[in-house]
Amino acid sequence: MTRTQTAGNSLLDQRRKYRRLMYGFVLGGVAVALLLREVLGYPLLSEAVYWIGILGFLAVWQGTSLTLFDERDRSLERRASHLTLQLFAVVLVLAASAARVIPRVTAYEVPSAVWPALYGFVALYVTFGAVYLALRYRP
């Protein structure tokens, strides 16, 4: 299917351009920051470039007069968030159980870095529950 040619920039084209620019700032900032830190060995410059990417994203997002995200985008984000939370709930339950059981039945010891990660996931779900309840029962 070919695009219809219109005179001038349509609202959809402008929205698409600003969204690409916004995500370009984030992805470009992360990519250049990783290159600077991991390959070239400039950790402070890397962090500065990372923050320039974040601030560029925010500047485009808040600096344009266009509405960059509509109800379709919000619906898609809501569905993606819901599916992500469901998938990681299963991962958390299985990983936590395995981390408790495996050392008792094998000679393998779970690395100590696993526990803070699992507690981080627990904190994510506790936060979700608190926010959900606050939104559900707000006056």
N, C-alpha and C positions, 0 to 999 in steps of 0.2 A: 504494500500500500504506500502510495507516495503522499508527501505532505502537500497541503494546499498552500499556494503562495498568496500572501496577503501583503498589502502595502503597509510598511512600517512594522514596528514591533507590537505584537499582540500582548495582552496581559499574561497569557499563558507562557509565551516566549520569555517575557521579562522575569516571571516567577521562576521558570526553569533556569534561566541564566544566573539569578541571584542564589538559588539553591545550590547550583553547581559551584559557584564561587565560594559559598559558605562551607560546603563540604571539602572543597579544594584546599581551603585554609587549614582545616583540621588534618586532612590526610597528608598534605604537603608538609605541615609543621611536624607531624609525627615522623614522617619518612626522613626529612632532613635532620631532625633531632636524633633519630637512631643512627644515621650515618655519622653525624658529628661525634656522638658519644661512643658508639661501638667500633667504628672503623678508624676514625681520625683521632679519637682520644681527647675531645674537648667537652668535658661534662658540663661546665658552666654555660658555655655558648650554646650547647645542646638544649639546656633547660630554657634559656632565653628564647631560642627559636620555637620551642614547644609552646611557650606562653604567647608568643606572637601569633602562632596559629590559632590558639584558643581565643585570644582577643580579637583577631580578624574575623573568626566565626561569629562572635558576639556582636561585633560592629556591623557586619552585614545583616545579621538576624534582626537586630534592634534598630539599625540605621536606615532601613528601607521603609518606604511608606506602603509597600505592597504587603498583602497578607500572604506569607510564603507557605503556610500550611492551612489546609481547609479541613472540613469534617471528614473527608475520605482519608486524609493522612492521619487524623486523630483516631479514626476507627481502626486503621491498619496498625498503628502503634499500640492501641489497646489490645488487639488480638495477638500481636507479636509478644507483648509483655506477658499476657496471660499464658501463652504457650511456653514461654521461657521459664516462668515461675513454676509451671507444672513439671516441665522436664527436669529442672534442677532440684525440685522437691524429691523426685525419684532418685536422682544422683546422690543427694545428701543422705537420704535414708539408707541406701545401699552402701555408700562409702563409709558412713559412720558405723554401721553394723560390721562391715568387713574390717575396719580399723580396730574395732574392739575384739573381734573373734580371731583374726589371723594370728596375732602373737600368742594366743593361748593354744592353738592347735598346730602351729608350725614353729620353726626356728627363726622365722622372719620377724624382724622388729620394724614397726611402722616408723618412718622418719618423723622426727619431732616437728618438722615444718608442716606436717599434715594437719595437726590439731588446730593451730591458729586459723588455717584455711577453712576447716570445718566449722569452727566457731564463728568465723566471718559469715559463712552461709547461714548459720543459725541467726546471727544478728540481722541479716538481710530479711529473713522471714519474720522475725519479731518486729522489725521496723515496718514491714509491709502490713502486718496485722494491726499495729498501732495506728498507722495512717488510715487503713481501711475502716477501723472502728471510729476514728475521729471524723472521717467523712460521712460515714453511715449515720452516726448519731449526733451530728452537729445541729444546733438549733436553727 
